[in-house]
């Protein structure tokens, strides 16, 4: 009788534990599906358009013309590029710009995001097209380019552009 009780107890324990594991696995799958975002062609197109407009914008030279060791204040940086962003903000995206000189120093005053942060983001993200990267968990797109400035001895500059959906941008604190 004691032997049968031990066998029955072991069977019930294994059955309950297996049920718990199945439930836990299902819960984790559902959570992963909620956290994972599919890439959007509209978002990729939007960040590529903004990058193209910024690359050809004559005000980029003005932005990066602040003499060393001074830096551009973020409000001035955003103001210079406001006309480019206005058309893209209506699509539900917000942007964060950062510029770094050739030694990796941020060119924006009171911006404490190191260049290594963006390099790590690029490494962790999926490559979409060319120089556009997508983090499906954070739902953030990232692109960068080198800006050559003929008047600045600190150039070339590396510009990073992050694109967040408006609802994600409110919860982000980078920059």
N, C-alpha and C positions, 0 to 999 in steps of 0.2 A: 504493500500500500504506500509506504514512504517513497519507494522508487518511482511509482506512478505519479505521485504528487510532485516529485522533483522534475520528472520529464514534462508533465503538464505545465508546471510553473516556468520551466525553461522555454517551452513552446510559446506560451502566452507572452513572456518577456520579449522574445525575438519578434513575435507578431506586432506587438505594440511599438517596439523600437523601429521596425521596418516602416510602420505606418507614420511614425514621427519623421523619419528620414524622407519619406515620399512627400509629406506635407511641407517640410522645410525646403526641399528641392523645388517644389511648385511655387512656394512663396518667393524664393530667390529668383526664379525665372521671371515671375511677374514684376518684381522690383527692377530687374535688369531691363526688361522691356519698357518700363516707365522711364528709366534713366537714359536709355539709348535714343538718340535722335538720328533720323535719316538726313543725309545731305540734301540741300535744296538747290536746284538749278538757279532759282531766282536769287538766292543769297550769294552764290558763286558769281553770278553775273554782276550783282550789285557791288561786291567788293572789288572785282576786277575793273568795273567802271570807275569807282572812286580812286583806285590806285592809278589808273591811266590819267584821270583828270589831275591828280596831284603831281604826277611825274611831269606833266607838261605845263603846270601852273607856274607862271613867272614869279608869283609871290613866294615860292619855296626859297628862292634866293634871298628874299627879304627876311624870311623866317630864320634862316641859318646865318644871316650876316651879323649877328650880335658878336662883338669882339670878345675874344677869350680874356679873362676867365668868366665873363658874364654869361648868363643863360636867359633864354626866352621864358617868360611866365606862361603857364598853361592857358590862361585866359586869352593872351595875345595869340598863341598858337592856334587855339580853337577859332578865334575871331577871323584870322587870316583865311582859314579854310571853310568858313561858314557857308559861303555861297555854293561850294561843292556839296556839302553835307545836306543842305536843305532839300534837294530833290530826292535824296536817298533816305532821309528820315521818315518820309511819308510811307515808305515801303515797310516800316516796322523795325528798322535797324538803327542801332546807335554805334558810334565808332570811338575808338581810343587810339590816339597817335602817340608815338614816342620816337625821338630822334637821338642817335648816338654818334659821337665823333669817332675818328679812326682808332682812338685808344680805348673805346668802349664807354666813355663817360656820357651820361645823359645830358642832352642839350636843353632840357626843360627844367626850370627852377622848381624845387620842391617835388620832384618826381623821383621816387626812391626805387623804382622797378629796375633791377639790373638787366643788362643785355643778356646775361646768361639765362634769365627767366624765359625770354622769347626763344632762345636757342633750344632750351629744354622743351618748350611747348611744341616747337616744330618737330623735334625728335619723337615726341609722344603722339603726335597727331597723324592722321591719314593725309597723304598727299592727294589733292584733288586734281588740279591741273597746273602744270608749270610750277609756279611759286605760291600757290594757294593751299593752305593746310586747314584741316577740319578736325576738331575734337568732338566726337559724337556724344561724349558724356556731358561736357560743359556746354555744348551747342554753340561753339565759338569758332569763327573763321579767322585765320591769321595770314597775312601776306607781308612781304618785306621787299625792299629794293635798295640799291646803292644810289645815292644822289651825289653827283660830282659838282662841286662848287668851285668855279675858277677864282673867286675872290677870297676864299677862306683857306687859311693854312691848316686848319683842323680837319679838313675834308680828306677823303670822301666820307659822307655821312651814311649811316644805315638807318633807314626809316622803317618802322614797324607799324602796321595798321591792323587793329583787331576789330572785328565786327560781331556784335551781340544782337540777338533779338531784343526788342525793347523791354520785354518782361524779364529777361535774364540780366540785362544791364543794370537794372535797379538793385540787384542783389550782388553785383560784382564790386570788388573793392580794390582791384589792381590799378596801378598807376599812381 
